[in-house]
Amino acid sequence: MTQRSEALDPTDYEAAKRMVQSADPAVRRRVAEHPETRPELLYYLAADAAAEVRRAIATNTGTPRQADLLLVKDRELSVRGAVARKIAKLLPDLTADQASQIERMTLECLDTLARDQATEIRCILAEALKDLPGAPHALINGLARDVELSVCAPVLEHSPILTEEDLLDIIMMGPVAGTMSAIARRRTVSPALADAIARADDEAAVTALLGNPSAQIREETLDRILDQAPRHEPWHAPLVRRPRLPARAMARLASFVADNLLKVLQERPDLDPSAARALADAVRERVGKRGTDGRGRPVLDIGEDEPAGREEPAERPADRARRLNKEGKLTEKLVEGALDEGDRAFVLAALAELSTVPLPIVDRIIGTHAARAVTALVWRAGLSMRFARQVQLRVAQIPPKTALNARDGVAYPMSDDEMRWQLEFFGIEGKD
């Protein structure tokens, strides 16, 4: 019995050589899984007919990388999964003094796994690499652009390797549903990223962005979100609880959030005197527009007896612009007045109405901060170049040095054909 045990000892090289020739896969597996098995025997067993043996080789940390290169292309999903987990765990341990050939082989294994047809394999890799600060940029960037949410989301949300440029490019390319929410949940969301997410017309992503206390949201971006917030109820609670909320934003929220959230807003610990006054004014205006019932409570819905000629309190900027345009009152002077009052939402709605360009595309053009595109939009709206200059500076936030000036004091600096060409980039047919 003792002789038989010694004969099957995988640490004995001669015994191990006999064992890998055994007809019993259980015997061959003992060699495959033993941490002291010689590399050449592990390489030999990487092509074994039994999946259980190849899976043991895939799990063994002593397996030479040449064998792993075979296993990452194995026909069995479980074998490829095992080697994926092992290789990913080995990556942080690679040091500069290791042989460059081994490092290249490790990266080649990872690259092959990242292109595996099985979503499960790519998902294993993404989960293993999502937090690693030393993961290869090309590999992480590729996983971040995967067509399966289960693969790309962990990397998009957690990987420190992805740059702001990577993430902005992914957003611009129109990622699969759910990926922008993953980006919005990142530990660090820059102002540029927050702006791109806010412009993407993705309710779930903006909800995640607002719920991320570390996301850096510029006041201009917050204004854009507030313009659309009345139509997006999931945004209301995270907006009300948003840290460092400007007083003007609190007042705007007070005009449309539900009464329970209005109470949360009024009880915020960071209300300074000016914010408290602005909020109180907004609440009084809201109650005044609604009226009260017999017990002094606000009336939530305005009935048929509403006095004639009184504007609906919830009239949206786009509805107002459409109404004024039909009445022939949507003039440049009126829009300029809205610009002077800081009513950005109405200025955008007016530009959309006058140019017959959908509001999301108008918002996208403004968001490019491109002087030529913004100028072409105002031209299409039939407004003056003087006003186009103001839109460049005050709405699109284009620096004065790069904003376009009028030619000869009044004329547009581009030809009509040039401005049509600018608009074609956004799928807009040129103005006749």
N, C-alpha and C positions, 0 to 999 in steps of 0.2 A: 504494500500500500504506500509505504514511504517512497519506494523507488518510482511508483507511478506518479505521485505528487511532484517529485523532483523532475520527472520527465516532462511534466506539464507546467513547469515554472517559466513564465514569460521573461523573467529577468535573466535566465540562462540563454545566451545567444543561440547555442546549438539546439536547445530544446524549443526555443521560439521559432526557429527556422522550420522545425518539424511540425510545429503547431499550425503555422500558416498554410501548410499543405494538407491539413486535416480535412476530411469530408464533412465534419461536423461544424456548422457555422458558429455554434456556441463556443467551441474551442478557439476558432479564429477570432471571435469577438473578444475573448480574454486577452489576446495579444493586442488587438486594436485599441482597447480601452486602457491598457496599462501605461502609467506615466513614464516608465523606464524602458519602454520598447524602443529599439534602435530605429532611427529615422528611415533607413532603407526598407525595413520591414513594413513600416507604416505607409510608405509610398506604394509599396507592392499591394497592400491591402486596400488602397484607395480605389482600386479597380475590381474589388471582390464582387462576386455575383450576388451575394446576400446584402440586402439593404441595411439590415441590422449591423452588419460589420462596417459598412461604409459610414453609417451614422455614428458609430463609435469612433471611427477615424476622424470624422468631422468635429467631434466634441473634444478630442484629445488635444491639449495645448502643446504637446510635443510634436505634433504632426508637422512635417516640413511644409513650407509654403508652396513648394512645387506640387505637393499632393492636394493642398487646398485649392489650387488653381484647377485641378480636375474636379474636385467636389462641388465647386460653385456652379458647375455646369451639369451636375448629376441629374438624372431623369426623375429621381424621387424628391418630392417637395420637402419631406422631413429631413433629408440629408442636407439640402441647400439651406434650410432654415437653421439647422444646427451649426453649420459653418458660418452662417451670417452672424449669429449671436456671438460665436467665439471670436471671429475676426474683429468685429466691432469693439469688443471688450479689450482686445489687444492693442488697439490704436493708441490710446493714451500712454501706453508703456513704451512706445517706440522712442528711442533717444537718438541724439545726433551722432553718437559714436557707433551706432549699429551699422551693419553692412548695408550699403546703398541698394544692393541687389534684393535683399530681403524686404527693405522698405518699398521698393518698386513693386515687388510681387504682392505685398499686402495691399497696396493701393489698387493694383490690377484686380485683385479679388473683390475689393469693395466696389470698384467700378462695374464689374460684371454683375454683382449682386444688385446694384442699383438699377440695372437695366433688365432684371429678371422679369419674365412675362407674368409671373404669379404675384398678385398684389400683396399676398401675405409675406412674401420674402422681402419686398421693398419696404413693407410696413415694419418688419422686424428691424431692418437696418435703420430706418428713420427714427424709431423709438430708441435704438441704442446710441445713435449719434447726435440726437437733438440738443443735448446739453454740452457737448464736448467743445472746449475752446480751441483744441488743436486739430479739429477735423478739417479735411481738405476743402477749400472753398468751392472748387468746381463740383465736387461730389454733393455738397450740401445745396448748392445752387440748383443742381439738377433735381434733387429730391424735392426742393421747394416748388418746382414747376411741374411736379407729377400730376397726372390727370385724375388720380384718386385722392379724395380728401383725407382718407385714413393715412396716406403716406405723406402728403405735403403739410397737413395741418400741424403735426408735432414740431416739425422743423421751422415752419413759419412762426409759430408762437414762441419757441424757446431758443432757437439757435443763435448764439452770439456771433457766428461767422457771417451771417447775412448783413450786408451793408444797406444803408438807406437807399442807395441807387438800385440795388437788387430788388428791394421791396417795392419801390416806386415803379420799376419796370414791370414787375409781376402784376401790380394793380392796373397799369396802363394796358397790358396785354389781355385784360378781361379774363381773370382766373375762374376756375370752377367754383360753383356755389359753396360758400362756407369758408373759403380761404381768407377773404378779407376780414371776417370775424376773428380768425386766428391771428392775423396781423394786428388787429385792434386790441387784442389781449396781451401783446408783448409787454415785457417789463419796462421797456423804453419805447415810447411812440413819439417821434419828433413832430414838431409843428407841421413840417411838410407832409409827413405821412398822414397826420390827422386831417389835414386839408384834403388830401387825395381820397381818403376814406369817406369824408363828408360829401364829396362831390360824386361819389360812385352810385348813388341812388340804391343803396343796399340797407334796408331797415335794420336787419339783424346786426350788420357790421357797425352801424352808427350806435345802436344800442350798446354793443360791447365796448365801443370807444368811450361813450359817455360814462359807462360803469367802471372804466379803468382809471383809478385816481392818479396814476403816474403819467397818463397821456397828456402831452403838452398841446393844448388846444388854444390857438390864437383867438382873440376877441372877434376878429373878422370871420373866422371859421365858425365860431359859436353863433354869430349873428346869422350865418347861412343856415345853420341847423335850426335855429329858432324860427326862421322864416317858414320852414316846412313842418316844424314840430306840431302845430295844431292837428295835422292830418296823421300823425304817427304817435299814437297813444303809448306804445312801449318806451318811447324816449322820455316821457314826462317824469317818471320817478327818478331815473338816474340824473336827469337835468336838475331837478329840485335838490338832489343830494350832492351835486357836483361841488367839489372843493373850490374855494377862491372864485365864487361866482360874482361877476360884476353886478353893481346895483341896477344898471339898465336891463341886464338879462333877467334879474329877479322880477322887475316890474313887468317885463314882457310875459314871463311865465305866469304871473298872477292873473293875466287876462284870459287864460284858457285852461289851466290845469284843474283837475277835479278838486272838490272842496277839501278832501282829506289831505291832498298834497299841498294845497294852499296853506293849511295849518302847519305842515312841516316846514314850508318856506318861511312862514312868519316866526317860527321858533328856531331858526338857524342861529347858532351861537356867534357867527361872524358878522351879524348885521351891524354895520356902523350907522350913525345917525342919519347920514344922507341916504343910505340904502333903505333904512327903515321908513324914511319919509316917502321915498319913491314907491316903495311897496304899499304903503298905506294909501297913497294917491291912486295907485292902480286898483287896489281893492275897492276903494270908494267908487271909482269910475265903473268898475264891474257891477257892483251892487246897484248903482244908479241906473245902469243900462238895463239890468234885469228887472228892477223893481223889487218889492218885497210883498210877502203875503200878509195875512192878518196878524201873524205873530212876529213880524219883523224879519223873517228869514228871506234870503235872496230867492227870487223866482228864476229857475234855471232855463225855462223855455219861454220865449216871447210869443204871445198868442195872436189871434186875428185882430184884436183891438189895438194893436200897436199904432200910435199916431202916424197919420199919413206924412210922407216925406222924410221920415226919420230913417237913417241908414242902419242896416243890420250891423250889429256890433262885430259879428264874426266875418264880415266881408273880407275875402282874401285879396292880397295885392293883385293877383292875376285877374280876379273877377272885377275889381275896381278899374284896372287898366282897360279891360274889355268894355266895360260899361261907358267909361269916359270917352273911349275911342268911338263908340257908336254914336255918342252924343256930340262928337266933334270937338271935345274939350281936352283931348290928350295932346296938348301942345308942348313945344320945347320949353316954354316958360314954366309950365306946370311941372314938367319932369325935373327941370333945373331946381325948382323950389323944393321938390322932394329930396333932391341931392343935397341941398343946403341944410335940410332938416335931418340929414343922416338916415333917411328912409331908404336904405339900400334895396330892400326887398321890392319896393314899388318901382324903383329905377330899373331893376332887372326885368320886372314884369312889363313895364312900359316899353323897354327895348324889344322884348319878345313880341309884344302886341304890334308895335309899329313896323318891325322888320319881318313879321310873319315867320319867325324862327322859334321852334319849341323852346320853352324856358330852360329845360335841362341842357340844351346845346348852348344857349346864351350863357348860362352859368359856367359851362365848360370853356367857352371862349374867354370869358373874363378870367377864369382860373389859370389860363396859360400864361398870363402876365406878358403876352406878346403884343407889342404896340401896334403892329400892322394888322393883326387879326382883330383886335378890339376896335381899331379905327374903321376897318371895313364893316364891322357890325353896325356901328353908329351911322355910317354912310348908308347902309341898306335901310336903316330905320328912317332915313330922310331928315336927319338932324344935322346941324352945322358942324364944321370942323372945330369951331371954338368949343362947342359942347363935347366933341369927341376928345379933345385935349383934357377936359375936366374928368371925363369918364376914365381915361387912361390913368390920371393921377390919383383920383379920389375913390374910384370903385375897383379898378384892377390893380391899384397900388404899384404902378410902374414908376420907377425913379425918374425925376424930371430930366436927367441927362439923356435917358434913352427913349423918352416919350416923343412921339412925332409932333411937329409943329405945323401950323397952317402955311401954305405957300402963298406968298404975297399978302400975308396977314389974314386971309379969309378962305382960300381954296384948299381942297384936300391935296395932300402931297403925293398921292398915288393916282394913277389913271384908273378909270372904271374897270378896265380889263384886269389890272393888278389886284383890285379889291375883290373882284369876282373870283380870281384865282385863290386869294387868301381864304375865302369862304368855302371854296370847293373842298378844302382839307377837312372840313367838318360835315361834308355831305350836303351842303347848302347850294342850291342852284343859284346862279348869278342873277343879280337884279337886272331887270329889263331896262 
